[in-house]
Structure formats: C-alpha cells, structure tokens
C-alpha cells in the first residue's frame, strides 16, 4: 500500500466482511475497485461506509472530485445504488482483466 494505492476494510469482530481499493491513476483520476461486501453482511451500510472512505481519501489526499469505477456487467442490480450515490453510467465497456484473476480472484456471479 502506498499513498497512490489505498485499501479499506469492513470488519466484523472475527473477520473481514468488505473491501474497497482506491487507486490514483497515472492520468490523475481516482479509480475504485475490488469493492465487495460479504452477502450475509449486505444492507447494513458497510458498502456505503467503504465507498465513503474511498471518496474521502480521493478528495482529501488527492484533491479529486471524480472517480472511475468498473462494474461487472452481470451486476445490473448495483447500477441504481451507484446512481443514487451520484455516479453516472458512461456506457463504456472494458473486458474483465483475466490476466489478473490469479492476483485478485475469480469473480463469482449467480445467473
């Protein structure tokens, strides 16, 4: 972890239940990723607190007011949540970084 590369964790008394990664990109933009909350802990405000922490870090440490985030296309249910948070859907699609699967884990989605 460096000043340009920050992680935040949501924890219960016994384990990590959520995470988010904030990256200061080479183009001067913040990017949030690896954002997840254990399904058994969702709807408790953990995701909102994690995203608040990432956004605050980008504003306070990097002096940025905008960030980019990439969502798995299969998780259309999340678009509304991000929209209510002020994020805009750009329509830009990028392939999942399959070369990173060994580093970040394989995405699990239910059909």
Buried (B, 14 or more C-beta within 10 A) or exposed (E): EEEEEBBBEBEEEEEEBBBBBBBBEEEEBBBBBEBBBBEEBEEEEBBEBBBBBBBEBBBEBBEBEEBBBBBEEEEEEBEEEBEEEEBEEEEEEEEEEEEEEEEEEEEEEEE
